[in-house]
């Protein structure tokens, strides 16, 4: 009989880079609850120290600091590598994107190889697919990174796979597709579209959508993404593999906006504005059959339920007056 995922982490020393961020913070919380001894490394570029749960050790610093990374990796047997510049920051400053997303990942992998860690789980992005040739997107489909962020996330992913093949370092990669949920703070200028829509919808403002709003994404609830990430750390068949993490359900940005109105139980007005350079993906929905088969993972939270939970957290946490930031379409 297979041991439950939670029991697999009890007592283990685990490093989470980017653990003060949205997904990293939730992952850290689940690991602490499972009895792990967790250290978080984060430079607080977008993360918040208060996101880190009680029970985890926090080190403020960057994955670009090779000496610090080596010291921390040496003290842990498992690494979840989430630290990265996101798509907006990466587009603004590609050089910093390269240093963090590629250079930082290389630092983590070098330290993991040197210290013979049990496994490194790298969190990638479905942005590496670009505009797909067919829907849904499979892990082995043609990759066309269209932003500096997509290029660097793919670079980090390729390094992880190369270290597995060249040095036998146990690695696994998960490609997230548009993760949302409680904890995604709308006062963060780099937050996702769900948080920005919630702010405007609650305030009675029109929801600004770049382009015609028919561009689509596969929106993934944070708890589901975290579960897949944890399973990638313990499933034997995950070594050396890449997994899509999504729902397999395609939702237009217009549809998302209307669903957020229902979640808040308020009428919403959609306002279409000019598209932006980073909004260059027309359709995205991922095939998750590989994760179902090899990780024994299935997403549990529907978009309607996830948005309802997110809206409740949003109101309860007092973010209703957060200053609105320009909405991006996915």
N, C-alpha and C positions, 0 to 999 in steps of 0.2 A: 504494500500500500504506500502511495506517494506521500511524503511529508508535506504538510501545508506550507505555502510560501512564507507565511509569517514566522513559523517555527524555524525556517532555514536561516534566519538572520539573528536569532537570539544569541547574545554574547559576542558577536563578531565585531571586529573593528573595521569601520567603513568610512571612507572619505567621499564626500559629496562636493564636487566643485560646482559653484553656482547655486549653492543651497539656500541663499537668501532671496532667490528669485521666486517667481510664481510656481512653476512646476517643481523646482528644486526644494522649495520650502515644504510643499505637500509631501514630496518623496521623503524628505528628512523626518517629517512628523510620523509617517507610517513606519519608517525604520526604527525610530525611537520607541514607538508603541510596540514594535515587535521584539524589543529588548536588545537592539544593536547599540554599540558604542560608537556614536557618529561624530565625526569632525567635519565641519563645513568650512570650505575656503571660498571667499567671495570678496570682490573689490568694491561692492555696493554701487557699481555704475548704474545699474537699474534696480538692484535688489534692495531690500530693507532689512536691517538687523532684527527688527521686531518680528519678521516673518519666521525666523529660526525658532523652533520650539524649545521649551525648557528641557534640558537633558542632553542637548547637543552642544559640543564645544565649537566656538566660532573663532576662526582666524581670519582677520581682515587682510587680504592680500590678493595678488593676481596670479593666474596660471602662467603669465609671461615671466614670472620670477622662477627660473629653473631651480635655483638652490632651495627655495622654500617648498616648491612642489616635490622635490626629491625627499626632503625631510618628512613631509606629511605622508607621501605615498609609502615610505619605508615603515611607517608606524601603523599601516593598515593593510588588511588582506584583500579588500575589495574596493573598487573605485567606480563611482558613478560620475561620469564627466558631462556636466550640463553647462559649465561656464562658457559663455559666448557673447559676442555683440549681436544684437538682433538686426532685422532687415533694415529698419530705418537708420539706426546708427551706422550700420555697415555701408549703406549707400552714401551717407554723408561723409564718412571717413574710411575709405577702403584700406588705407595703410594700417590703421588701428584694427580694422576687421581682420586683416591678414595676420597681424602680430598676435591677436587673441585667439581667433578661431582656428588658425592653422598652427602658428608657433606655439600657442598654449597647449594645443592638443599633442603636438610632438613632445613637449616637455613632460606631459602626463604619461605618454606611452614609453618614453625613454626611462622614466623613473620606475614605471611598472615592470618593464623588462628587467631592469637592474635588480629590483627587489622581489621579483618572482611572485607577483600578486596572483590571487586565484582567478580574477577576471576583471576586465575593464568594460563597462557598459557605456557606449558613446551614444549621445542623443543627437540624431541628425534631423533632417527636415525634408518634407515632401516637396519643398521648393526646388530640389535638385532635378525634378522631372521637367520643369518648364511647361510649355504647352504640349500636352501628350498627344500622341498619334491615335490612341484609342482609349476608351473608358470602359471599365475601371483600370487603374494603373497598377501594373505588376512590378515587383521589386527588380526584375531583370529587364524592364522596358528601357528604351533609349533615353539617356539623360541629356537634358539641355539646360544647364544653369544659366539664367538670364539676369541675375543680379550678383553684385560682389558677395552678398550674403550666401547665395546658393553655391557660388564657386567655393567659398571657404568652408562651408559645411560639408560639401562633397569632398574637398581636400582632406578634411579631418577624418571623414569616414574612410576614405581610401587609405590613409595612413594606418588607421586601426586595422583594416583588413590586411594591409601589407605586413604589419607587425605580427599578425597571426600566421601568415604564410611564411614569412622570412625567419622569424625568431621563435615561433611556437607560443607567442603570448596569447593567452585566452582572451578574446574580445567578442563583443556582440554589439550590433548597432540597431537602434530603433529610429525609424523615420516618422516623426510626429506630423500630423496633419491638423493645423489650426486648433490648438488646445485652448479651451476656455473653462471658466467655472469660478466658484468662490475663491477669493484670494487674488484674483487678477485686478489689481487696484487701478481705478480710473484716474487717480491723481498722478499716475506714472505716465509721462508723455510718450512712452513707447508701448503702452498697453494695446491690446487687440481691439478689434472692431466691436465685439460684444459689449465690453465695458463702456466704450464711447457711445454706443447706441443707448445703453441703459441711462447714462447721464442725461442725454438730450430727451429721450422719451419721458423720463420722470419729470423733467422740467417743462414739458409741453412744447419743446422746440422741434422743428422739422429734423428728420434724420438725413444728414447729408451723405449722399452716395456718389462715389466717383464713377462716371460712365453711366451706362443704362441700367446697371444693377442686376443684369442677367448673368454676370460672371458668377461662377459657382465654386464652392469649397466643400470639404468634408470636415465638419466641426466635431471635435472630439472632447468629451468631458474629461476634466483633469483626473478624476479618480480612476477612470479607465486607462488613461495614459500612464499613470503611475503604476498601476497593477502590471501592465505589459512590461514596463521598465524593470520592475522587480523580478518578474519571471525570466526576463532575458539574462538576469544575473545568476540564476540557479538551474535553469533547464539545461541538461547536458547537450541537447541537440542545437542549442543556440550558439555554441562556439563557432566563430568565423562567419556568422550569418548576419543578414540584414533583414529587418522586418518592418513592413508598413504598420503604423498604428493610427487607425482611423475608425470609421464606422461602416464604410461601404455605401453610405447614403449621400447623395449629392444635393446640396441646398444652395439656391441662389441668394445673393445678398439682399435682394428685394424680399425674398421669402424669410430670411433671417430677421430683417427689420420688422416685418409684420408679426413674426413669432415673438419677438421681444415685447411688442405692444400687448400681445395676449398674456405674456408672463407677468407684466406689470398691471394688466387689466386697465390699460389706457388706450385711447385712439392715437394712432401715429400718422404723421404726414411725411411722405418721402420727397426729398429734394435732390434732384440729380444735378451734379456739377461736373466739371471737366475731369477726365481721368488723369492719373499721375504716372510718372515714369516707372514707379515700382509696381503699379497695378497692371502687370503685363501677362498675367495668366488668365486665360478665358475660362477654362473648366478644370476642376480637380476633384476627383473622388478615387480613393485607393482601394485596391483589392486586399482584403485582410485574411485570405484563406491560409496563407503560409503561417501567420501567427496563430490562427486557430489550430492548425495541424501540429506545429512544432513547439509552440509555447503553451498550448492548451488554454488559450486566452480568447475570450469573447467579450466585447464591450457590453456593459449592462445598462447604461443610461441613455435614454432617447434624448433627442434635441429638446423636445418640449419639457421633459422632466428636468434636464440639465439647466435649461434657461430659467425654469421656475425656481430651482434651488439657488441659482446665481442671483436672480432678482431679489429673493428673500435675504440673502447675505448682503447684497448691495444696500438695501434699505436699512437692514439691521445695523450695519457697520457705519452708517452715517456718511456715506459717500454721495448722497443725493445732491449735494451742492458743489461737488467737485467741478473745477473749471473745465469746460469742454475743450477737447483738443480735436484737430481736424480728423475726421473719420477716414480710415482707409478701408478699401473694399475687400478685406479678407486677410 
